[in-house]
Amino acid sequence: MELSFIFQVISNLAIILGIVFGILNLRNFQKMRKREAAILMLNSFQTSEFVKGLLYILDLDHNPSKEEIDSLPQEQHVCFYMLLGTWERLGILVYRREIDITMLEDAYSGPIMLSWGKLEAYISEVRASWGRESAFEWFQWLAERVIERDKKIQSKPAFIAYKNWEK
């Protein structure tokens, strides 16, 4: 065997190993990016304004009108819009696959479905008032996806679904 042939084989193996190493690093980077996005999602939306807005909506025993929302005290009005803005941003992130919808559902499916149920009529009024059919479009898109998926999988609460997760 010639020495040049041996060097050529070694060179080709080094290139192949480099490509494999690069692919593995890329996959690892993608997993890290998804994990970081999930952590960011879970942490960044837990502001006091978000929580106050969510509590306001969840405490309602009716579907509020635009007039009712518009007449809220300023702090409550801001918190309400923080909640809507959060659902809107999450819808965009899920659509662009920056956040996995399954992870989002684990954290927020109930609040999203309850919020949409109580705010659908309000959002229709806002769209008519603003003359913008696109107002809160990503919140609607997200809520509809979560509701569709919830009906398909007949989701169970985590404490039931994962009761024996360590076994």
Order of alpha helices (4+ residues) and beta strands (2+ residues): alpha-alpha-alpha-alpha-alpha-alpha-alpha
